[in-house]
Amino acid sequence: MLMHTDRMGATAGSEAGRQGQPAVQLDGVTKRFGNSVALHEAWLKIQPGEFMTLLGPSGCGKTTLLNLVAGFLEADGGEIFIEGTLVTETPAHQREIGIVFQNYALFPHMSVANNIAYGLKTRGIDRKQIARRVDEALALVRLDGFGDRKPRQLSGGQQQRVALARALVIKPKVLLLDEPFSALDKNLRGSMQVELKQIQRELGVTTIFVTHDQGEALSMSDRIAVMSAGRIRQIAAPGDVYRRPADRFVASFVGNVNVLAGRLVERRGEVATVSVGDMRLEVPAAPLAKLAIGDDVDVFIRPEHLAVTSGRTPGSLCGTVTTQVFQGDHIDLYIDITGVARAPVLLRAPGIAALSSCPAGADVGLTVGSDDVVAFPPEAREP
């Protein structure tokens, strides 16, 4: 039911792609509010047709960065380019940007069709072309026959589709999405994520998506820029952000993770060996470059990478189950490991067998079944 790319939205990012240049580029962009620096020298290149997510907690600078690209804020330093054209001082209405706000910002007194047509009318497009493009936009977001309704007659998901159609009907060079799913319930949010990604791929429109939800970022993005305290901490594909976080903030913020106390045992080129109790684990050496052999490290292990063993298996950690949490397709086990972890260690056991085999109070052994383990200097020692 999606439109073909030779119709609406096909040109989004295509000019930049032909010229081999980024669709969006930020070179050392800084933004201050009074004495507070909201964005510290952001460097970012987004390729034509790419779905780039800005991920981080509230106040990290992601919406500030989005508003700088849109032209709603003026940069205090650095340069912004869209399809190779310098736009740092270009007004928002001249940047050919489509945006979907968190609250959708639909005009309540206008029909759905007139909401979608608004941007076309302000650009002086003739009536016949407006009618055709509005019909295409309604079909694109699966709202055929809804053109005469008012926004108040629509569900939250339908209102979001109208906002998306309004942003896409102008054939923007870049589509900006500011927390567009935050007002939707969990089930609707999931279905809208799938629909949005399908539309984005079909049209090939370069997209910048702002969210604080790690699940949304991991499932929808081509790449993720993880942000904290006004800085971009890592830019990488979702799998790399999850498996090889650049620093302890990224490791802690993206997904669930256990932090265990360990020591640096050995370093061999790009690989280091760390000890956690009787376990020996290989981790990337780069984050530990400034440490000496024998120094303390914090080892980050995902819950799904831990497995329960019977008895005292050599090279395993010994602990006691404190809590079971039934999650349907798996069981979350919280395990107390004295001297290794400050908080109970979370282990994700597939199926429901762990309900009977690992009751609260049971002594268990833990092993690591993945090489996706990373380690960083303890917080007090990290620059």
N, C-alpha and C positions, 0 to 999 in steps of 0.2 A: 504493500500500500504506500510505499515511499516513492517520491518523485525521482525521475532519472536525473543524473548530473548534467545533462545537456539543457535542463530547464532551470528553475530557480536555484540560485546559490552556486552554480557551477563555476563561476569565475572567482569565487572567494579563494584568495591565496594563489591563484594560477599564475598571475603575472610575476609574483615574487619567485614562484617555482621555476618559471622559464628563465629567469635571470640568475638563478642559483644563489639567491640571497635570503636571509631570514625574513619571515613574515613580520615578526616583531623583534626588536633588539633594544635592550637597555644597556647603556654604557655608563657605569658608575653613577647611577641615579640616586640622589639623596633627597629626603624630605624631612623638614623640621616643623614642629608646631611649638613656637616659643623656644624655650631652652631644651625641649625634648626632641631627640632624633627618632623619628618614626620609621625611617628607612635609611640604612647605612650602605651607601655605594653599591647598589644592586647591579650586578652584571648578569644578563640573561639573553639568550638567543632562542627564539621559538620558530621552528621550521614550518613552511607552508603545509596546511592540512593537519598539523599536529594538535593533539589534545593535551594541553599542559595544565596541570593542577598546581595551585598554590595552596599548600597544606600547612597548618599550624594552629596553635591555640589562639584564643581571643587576645587581641592586642599585639600580635606578632608582626604586623605590618602588611599582611597579605591583601587586605581590602585597600589599604593606602596604595600599594603597588598597582592594583587593578584600576583605581581611580586616576592614577598618573597616566596609565596607558590610555584610558578613556578621555583624558583631558579635563576631568572634573577638578583636579588639583594641579597646581603649578610646581614643577620640580625646583628645588633649591640648588641643585647641582647635577651634572651629567647630561646625557642626551638620550632621546627616545626616537626610534625610527620605526615606521610602518612601511613594509615592502620597499625598504631602501630609502624612503623619503624622511627627512628630518621633520618631526612633528612636535618637538619639545614645546614650542610656543604657538602651535596651531590650535585654534579653538575646537572644542569638543565636536560641534556640529559639522566641522569640516574634515574629521578624521575617518569617516565612513566606518564607524563602529556600530555594531548591534549589541545591546545589553539587556540582560534579564536580571531584574532586581530581586532581592530577597522577598519583598512583599508584592512582587509582580507589577505594581504601579499602573494598573489599568484605569482608564477613564470610566467611572461608574455610569455617567449619563450617556455614553456612546454604546452603540451595538458592538458585538464582537467584530463584525466586518469593518466598521469604522475605526475601531481600535487598531486593527491590523493595518488599515490603509493610512493611518495618520502620518507615518514617515514618508510614504509615497506622495501624499498630498503636499506636504511641506517642501518636497523636491520638485513640484510642478509637473509630475507625471500626468499624462492625459487619462481621462476617465476610463476608456476602454481597457487600456493597459493595466490601470489600477484594479479594475474588476477581475481581469484575468489572473493577475498575480495574487490577489487576495484569495480567489478560488483555489489556486495552486497551493497557497500557504495553508488553507484550511484542510485540504486533502493531505498535505504533508504531515500535519499533526493529528490527523484522524478526527476532524471536527466538521466534516461535510454536513451541511444542513443546519449548522449552529450560528450562521452569520447574523441572523436577525435578533438573537438573544442578547440580553444585557449581562454583564459580568456577575451580577448578584444571582442570576439564574443558573450559574455553573458551579460545579464542585471545585474543590481546591486543585485537583489534578487537571481539570479542564481549563481553569484560569491560568495555570502554568503553561499549558499548551498554547493558549492565546498569546501570552507574553512571549513565548519562544517564536511563534509565527510572526509576531510584530517585529521581532529583532531580525529574523531571517529574510523577510520579504523585501528588505531594502538591498539585499545582496551585499552584506558587509564584508569588508576585508578581514575583520577579526570579530569573533563573537565572544562577548564577555558574560560570564555567569557568576553572580554573587550569591553564594549559599542558596541556590534555587529550590532545594528540596527540604529546607529546614522546617517549613510549615506543614509538611505532609506526614501522615502516619507511616509506620514502618513498611507495611505491605505495599502501599501506593508509592512510597519512595523508591522501593526496589524496582517496581515495574517502570517507573518514570526514568530511572537511571538507564535501563536497557533501551527504552525508546529513544532517549536523548542520544545515546552513543550510536545507535543505528542511524539516526538522522545525520549526526555529525559525520559519520563515515560515508554515508551516501552522498552528501553534498561536498565533502572534502573541505569544510570551512575551518580555518584556523581558530582554535578555541582556547580561551584562558578561563579556568574554572577555579573558584575560590571555595574552600571548605575546611572545616575543622574535623571532619569525619574521616578517619583513616580507611574505613571500609570502602567508602565512596572513592577515595583517591586511588586505592589499590586496584579496584575493579574497573575503573573507567579510563584511566590515564594512559597516554603513551609515555609521558615522563612526569615526574613529580618534583617540584621545588619545595623542599621542607624549610619552613621559616621559624625563627624564634628571635624575640627581642629585636626586631627590625633587621635581621640579617638572614640571608639565604645560607642554610647550613649544608644542604646537599641537593644536587640536581641529578636525577638518574631515573632509569626505568623502574616501575613498581617492584619488580622482583629484586633488583639490586638494592633499592632502598630497604626492603625487608630483610634480605639475606646478608647484605654487606653495608650496614649503616656507617656513615662517615665519622660520627662521633657519638658520645653517650646520650646526648639529647635526642638524636634521631632514633637511636636504638631503643630508648625508653618511650618515646612518643608514638612510634608507629608499631601497633600491635602489642600483644601481651608479651612480657619478657620477665625472666627471673634474673636477679643480679646476685652472683655468688662470689664470695671472697676467695682469691687465689694468689698464686705467686708465679713470677716469670722464671722458668726453668732453663730455657734455651732459646737461642735465636739463630736461624739459618736462612739467610737471604730474605725472602719475602714471607717466610713462615716462622712463627714462634711457637714454643711449647709452654703451656701453663699448667700448673697443678691446682686441682680443687680437691682437697682431702686426698684420697688415694687415686683419684682419676688424673690422667694426663690427656690434655686436649690440645689440638693444633688450631691456631688462630692466625689471622693476618698480623704481620709483624709491624707494619707502618705505624699504627696508633701507639705502639709501645717503644718507639725508637729512642726516646729520651730516658728510658728506664734502664737500670742495671740488673744483671742476673740476681735473682733473690728478692727483688722488690715486689711489693704488694700490687695486685691488679684486681679489677672488677671484671668478672666474666659474665657475659650476657647470653642466656640460653632460652630459646622459645619453649613454651609448654609442650608443644606437639613433638619436640625433638627429644623429650625425655621418655624413658620406658621403665616399667617396674620389673624387677627381677626377684626371683625367689631366694631367700636366704642371703648370706653374705658373699655375693659374687665378687671375686677379686677385681679390683679396679672400679668398683661401684661406690656410691655414697649410701650410707645407711641413715634411715629416718623413720619417723612415726607419722602415720596418717592422722591428721587432726579433723578433717572435714571432707565429706563427699557432697558434690553438687550435681544433680541429675540434669543433663542438658539435651535430652532426647536422643541424638545420635552419638553422644559421647558422655563421659563422666569427667568432671573436673575434680581432681584430688589435690588437697592441700596438705603438704608434708613438711613436718618440722625437722630440720637438719641442724642440730646444734653446732655452733662454731663456724658454720659455712654461710648461712643466710640469716639476715636480720628478721625477715618475715617468712612465713610458710611458703615453701616452693610450690608453684602451680604446675601440675602435670595433667595433660589432656589424654585420657585413655579412651580409645575408640570402642564403640559398642557399649553394652551394659554389664559385661562380665565383672567389671571392677566393683560393682555394687556389692557382690558377695565375696570376691576374692581379696578386696582391700578395704575392709570395714574400718571405721574410726577406731584408733588405738592399735591397729596392726603395724608391726615393724616390717619395713620393706627396704629393698635396695633399689637404687636408681642408676641407670646408665644413659649415656647420650648416644642417640642413633643417627646423628647428622654431623656433617662438617661445617654447617652454617652456624658456627659459634664465633663470637668476637669478644675481644677484651680491650679495656681502656684503663688508663691510670685512675686511681681513686680520685674522687672529686676534688679533694684538697690539693692534689698535685697537678690536675689538668689545667693548662693555660686558659 
